[in-house]
């Protein structure tokens, strides 16, 4: 338990140096379950420059540790965002293969958009996606052997993971009011030009 607590504190401090938002998985702390799309932990809105980090757990000694973890977030713009999933282990005797995660990206209807097994460091996962406008997404975290992202499945013997959602390449989409102001400005310029031409 002491190793778990120390690892959690070190990770939180390390992530805090570079992140906009640092969160803990609610279920890991004994809070609400995040085992389905309906109960996904809401990470909120991500805008240009935002990076959100979540410390989660996937071990039988952690509440909800044998189930898939779902997170929900909204992107408020267009562009690429990157998902990184890094497994953390305070036990140097455990091999990296035993900590082989899967990460999946789903649209607001639960349709799988992207999936990754080993594009990150070692057996860790990483994927990127292009948002074409403001959208809601779900991220699923599960273990090796569960490509369908079933509620229970895949290896679950890695104690902690850090999920990072990097939206630093997301450009904001102008609000309708911005378009209205631009239109009024153009009308004013055209009116001034007409008056000048009429003189």
Secondary structure, 3 states (H helix, E strand, C coil): CHHHHHHHHHHHHHHHCCCCEEEECCHHHCCCCCCCCCCCEEEEEECCCCEEEEEEEECCCCCCCCECEEEEEEECEEEEEEEEEEEECCCCCCCHHHHCEEEEEECCCCCEEEEECCCCCCCCEEEEEEECCCEEEEEEEEECCCCCCCCECCCCCEEEEEEEEEEEEEEECCCHHHHHHHHHHHHHHHHHHHHHHHC
